Amino acid sequence: MKYVDEYRDGAKAREIAAVIGAEVQPGRRYNIMDFCGGHTHSIARFGLEDLLPPSVRLIHGPGCPVCVLPTGRIDSAIELARRPDVILCSYGDMLRVPGSGRDSLLKAKADGASVRIVYSTLDALKVARQNPDKTVVFFAIGFETTTPPSALALLQAHAEGLENFALFCNHVMTPPAMRAILTSEERVPLEGVIGPGHVSVITGSQVYQPFAEQWQLPIVISGFEPLDLLQAILMLVRQVNNGRAEVENQYARALQQDGNPKARQVIEQVFTLRPSFEWRGFGALPDSALSIRPEFAAFDAEARFALPYRSVPDHKACACAEIVRGLKRPQDCRIFGTACTPDHPVGSCMVSSEGACAAHWAYGRFRDQQQGAAQ
């Protein structure tokens, strides 16, 4: 398969890993955060950590929108879904995320709530057209990557006069999360960051420049295939060795420096900054999320239903809040693989397709077992 197999060439991967091993400096640690959940899964799936020298440590960050959404927002979605006049449309990975009391959208659906799995915003619009007697609410979630489709769906509903369509907006942004990681009193020291590829296709690379300059932090925006990630790690190692702190673009085949101005324009047309928004693991972060502009309030589910928000603490045994900040690994959580599994998740990191716990369950735990047996 052209342009996929080439980026998964095992011999090439070992060659790049050998170069990384040759260029790391004795006695120096290279703590590198892979910010994006897609990177986390690729690293685990292809066993990239096994190819790297011990001095290069990969730390998983908060780049999973499902993982950083707080429990209170899940409860709000469940409350919406249980209204008899509402059909809630959502991407599938949201349905099993636990709310308070181990409730979930899937349980609400089993109890009779009208919850539909959709694969795009176009599906949600179609449901609204087919059910004019119901308010169809799309559970809009994600970083900058998935925000343009939500904006376009709202504009399409506005153009059609589709008054029974609304968004429950939970879109968050990458730079505030990166800033929260770097300014936290309790944080792991970082020598470099693998920047998110898909997000950066929208935002461009220039949004990371302040972080490189202020914190002298090397950042390399990477694609998602094994050779992409290994090349990005090599670029970071070289920056650290040379005392540079720059924003570099490994993902040149997809990412332009200024990103996608048209996508950002439609985001700005529909959304505005929230003064504050709660994140799992970080608490309330200022100017870190989006809300619907007042001129489109008729399509805002929170405004239409006067939906209150209540902050809810996470399950006491769940380490998801520490995992998304890079303070713990999935295997450090005392309920990982016992009380918390993909079939019975306690935390969102085990549910999401981009969650670090889900990645470690699918791939990493077997690596741990092999290492334990070898010892």
N, C-alpha and C positions, 0 to 999 in steps of 0.2 A: 504494500500500500504506500504510494508515494507520499512523502513528507510526513509520515507518521513513523514507519519503521526506521527511517533514517535517524530520527531523534531518540530511538530506543536501542541503538546499536550497542550491544554489550561490550564488544571489544573497544569501541571508542570511549565508552563510559570508563572502562578500566584505565585507558590511556590518560584521560583527563584527571582521574583520581590519582594516578601515579604522579602527575605533574603537581597536583595539590600537595601530595605527600612530600615531594622533593622541595617545594617552596616554603612550607611552613617553617618557622624559625624555632630552634630549640629553646625550650623554656617559656615560650609564649603561648597564651591561650587565645583561641578565636571563638568567642561566643557569638553566634549568628542567629538572629531571629528570623524564621520564615513566617512572615506576617499573614499570609493568605492561607485559608483552609484548604484551597485547592493544592497549594504547594505541600502542605502537611500530608495530604493523602498520597501525592505522588512520591514523596520521600519515603513514606512507609511502604507503599505498594511495591516500589522498585528496589527496596533495600539499600538506599543510597548511603545511609549511615554506616553500613558495613564496609563501604568502600573508602571511607574517609579516615584520616589519621586521628588518633585519640585526642589530639590537641584541638581539633575542630569539633565544636559542640553545637548541634542544632537545637534551637529552643522554639517551641510553637507559640504563636502569638494570638491576638484577638480577632483574626480575620475571618471569623465565621459569624454571619449576622444572626443566625438562629441561636448560637451559643451565647452571644452577648445580650440578647433580648431578655429583660428581666421578667420574673414570674408574674408581676402585676399586669404586664401587657398581655400575657397569655390568658390571665383571668378575664381581662376586658374582652378579648376575642371570644372566649367561651360564653360570656354574658351576652354578647351580640348574637352568637349562633343560636342561643336558646330562646331568642325572641320569636314568637310565632309568625311575625311579619317579615322575617329576614332569612335570606339564603346566604350563607357565608362561603365564599370561594377562597381556596387556599392552595398553595403548593403542598405537595404531599409530606415533606419533611416537617411541617409544622404540626401535623395532626397528633403526633405522639409525644410532643414536648410537654412535660408535666407542668401543670399549674399548681396552685396551692391545694393541699389535700390530695395530691396525686391525681387530680382531675386532669382532663385533656380534651382537645377537640374531638378526638376519636371516641372517647367515652361519651361526650355530649351527643355525637352522631348516633352511637349505639342506643342512647336514651331517647332518640327521636328528633334531635335537632337537625335542621337542614344544613349539612356541611357537604360541599362538593370539592373534590380534588380537581384542579385545573393545571394545565401545563404552560399557559401563557395568559396574559391579560386579555387577549382576543377571546379566549374561552369564557372568561368572566363576562365580557360584554355580550357574548352570545347567550349566556344564561339569563342575563337581564332582559334581552329582547324576547326571549321565550317565556318569561315569567313577569308580565307587566303588573301583576297584582302583588308582587313581593319586592322588597328592597334587597337588591343583590349587592353585598359588600365584599369587596376584594381585599384580602389580608395582604397589604403591600409591605414588603420587607426586603431588606438588602442594603448593601453599600451602593456606591455610585454606579456600579455595573447594571443593577436592575431598576434603578430609579427612572431612566428615560421611558421604558415601556409603561410604567405606572402613569407618568405624566401624559403620555400619548393616549392612554386609555381614557383618562379623564377628559382630555380635549375632544376625543372622539365622541364620548357620551354627551358632552356639552354641544357639539355640533349637531348631533342627531336629536337633541332634546330628550335624551334617555334619562328621565328624571328619577328613575328607580335604581340608578347605579350610584355607588359610593365607594370611596377608599377608606380603609382603616390604615392610616399612614404610620409606618414604623421604619422609615428609611433613615439610615445613619451614615456618617461620613468617616473616611479613613484618617485624615490628618489629626482630628481631635483624639482619636484612640491612640495614635502614635505618640502624641504629646503627653497623654496620660501615662503611657508606659515609661517615657523618659523622665517625667517629673515626679513619679511616685516615690514616696519615702522608702517603700519596701519594693525594691526592684532588683533584677539580676543585671549585672554589668554587661553591656553589649559592645562588641567590637564592630558589628556590621548588621545590616538589615537586608533581607531579600524582599524587595518591594513587590506589591501585588500587580500582576500583569493585566488582568481584565479591568480592574478598577482604573489603572493608569491609562488604559486605552481611552477612557472617558475624560479623566482629569488632566492628562498629560503628566510629564515628569517634573515640571517646574514646581509643583506643589510640595515636593519633598526637599527642595533646596534650602529652606530655612532650617530644617532639621540637620542637614549635613553641615551647615555653617555654624549654627549655634551650639550644637553638641559635638562637633567634629566627628560626625558619624558617617562612615561609608555606607552608601545605599546603592544597590544594583537591582533594577527592575527586571524580573525574570519571566520567561515562559514557563510552561507547566510540564514539559517532557523531561525525562531524566537528564539528557545532555544539556538542556537549558539550565537546569538547576545546578549541575556540576560546573558548568561554565560560569554561572553567576557566583558560585562559591569561590572559584578560582579568581575571579575578578575582585571579589572582596578581600581575599587573602593578599592579593598584590597591593590593593589600596592600603591595607593595614601595614604591610611590610614597608611600603614607601612613605608612610606618614601622610597619606592623602585622605581627604574626606570629601568625596564628590558623589553626585548622582549620575550613575551610568545606566545605559539602556542595553541590556542583553537581548530584550524582546523586540529587536529592530524590525522583524518581519511583520509585526502587528502594531507597534506603538510609535506614534509620532510625538515629538516633543510637546506640541500644543494640544495633544489629545484629540478629542472630538468636539469642536466648538458648537456644532449644531445640536448635539445631545445636551450639552451644558445649557444652551439657550432654551431648550424646551423645559429643562428642569427649572430654570429660573423663572420661566413664564408661569409655572403651576405652583411651585413650592417656595417657601421662605424658611429662614432659620428659626428653630425653636430656641427660646432663651435658655432652656435647660431640658435635659432628657436623661432618664436613668439608664445606666448600662449594668448588666450583670458583671460583678467583679470590680467595677470602677465607681459605682454610685452615680450621682447626678453630674453630668459634664455639660458645661455651658457651650452653646452654639455648636452642638455635636450632632444634631438631627434636624429633620425637615418636617414642616407642617404645611398644610394646604393654605394657599393664599385666601384672604377674606372674600375676594371676588368669586371664588369657586366654592364657597362654604356650603352650597347646596349639595355638593358631592363629597363632603367631609363627614364620615360616619361619626366621628367624635362630636362634631357640632350638631349633626342631625339628631342624634340620640342622647345628647347631653351626657355623654359617657364619662363617668368619673374615673379617676385613676387612684389606685391604692398600692403603695409600695409594700411588697411582700418579701420576707426573708427567705433565702434558699434553704433547702433541706440541710440540717446541721451536719450530716455526714458527707455531703457532696462537696468535692473539691473543685468543681467547675470554675468557680470564681477565681481560684488561684491558678488554675490551668490556663485560662485565657490571658492571664497577665504574665505567663511564663515562669511563675514561681514554683509550680509543681508540674510533674509529668503525670500522665494518666495512671501509670503503675504506682504512683505515690499515693493515690486515693485509696483509703482503706476499704471502700466498698466496690472498687472496680472488679468486675468479673464475678462478684458474689451477689450482693444485694442489687447491684446495678449492672445490667446486661442490655443488649439491644432489644431483647424481648420484653424486659421489664426495666426500662430506664428510670433512673432517679434524677439525673441531670441532663441538660440539653446537649452537653458535649458528647453524650453517648447516642443521641438521637440523630443529630444532623449528619447529612452526607459529607459535610466538611469539618465535623467535629474531631478534635484530637483523640478523644476517647474511642469514638467509632473507628478511627483509623488504626489505633493501637489494638483494638479488639480484632479487627479484620486481618491485620498483618503483624503488628509488633509483638503481640503476646507469644507468638510462636518463636520469634527471635529470642525473647526472654527465656523461654523454656529451653531452647538449644544452648544458650549461654550458661543457664543454670546446670544443665546436664554436663557440660564441658568442665565446669568447676568441680 
